[in-house]
Amino acid sequence: MNVLIIGASRGLGLEFVRQYRADGARVTATARDDAGLARLQQLGARALKLDVVQAASVSGLAWLIDGERFDVIVINAGVFSARTQGLQPPTEADFDLVMRTNVLGPMRLLPQVAEALAPGARVAVLSSLMGSIAQRSNASAWLYRASKAAVNSVMKDAAQVLAGQATVVSLHPGWVRTDMGGEGADLAVDTSVADMRRLLAGLTPADSGGFFNHDGQRLPW
Ligand code: NDP
């Protein structure tokens, strides 16, 4: 199996690399600094430098992967936003960072990903249940929520465009103990990633365009 993980320097992305490598998969993974690249190399991955907010960096991906075809592609890179109370507007800097990373990044990556699909490929973005509009109990971090709702829409369109070529899904990893999730989160990173790998392995083309919890349950948009 040939796997590509985008945004894999730490947290869930790095754990995807660790687990796929432990299974013997060939893994290409990206990080944006030397420390991240070194961690990927230590796991035996092919490490590529990529920053998803830099257009030139993303457009260089096709050249770097050089005609390779992947069975599994995970767009994991993401940032959280400052927590807000009620209708407190984000700063422009926060808006630009969160939307460029979580939405524009995948929109720039997907055309490149489309050229690197092995037959029957699975393509996933790490979204969040916080992006669900139907299932929402409070308004904290509305910028982050808006970015994940937007990337869910992006993935729905990608599923349409790539129908017959790839199964395309949005995933919620659970609330996971990473730098982003914090120490009080519910799930260990290895459990979340093991669940998502199982989910990815079991997907069928009929699942394309879906939004799934890490445990395989469908989530409301
Ligand atoms: P972390 O904050 O621990 O790691 C984020 C990863 O994204 C890092 O590898 C980081 O790289 C990378 N990244 C951020 N910005 C960029 C960029 N511009 N270009 C390339 N890579 C970038 O987060 P998690 O591992 O917890 O989260 C991974 C994904 O899962 C995210 O999309 C997040 O929104 C989502 N998620 C996480 C939840 C949780 O509870 N942890 C819950 C729901 C969703 P670098 O080291 O260079 O900063």
Residues whose N, C-alpha, C, O or C-beta is under 5 A from the ligand:
A	BS01	NDP	G7 A8 S9 R10 G11 L12 G13 R32 L50 D51 V52 V53 N76 A77 G78 V79 T101 L126 S127 S128 P173 G174 W175 V176 T178 D179 M180 G181
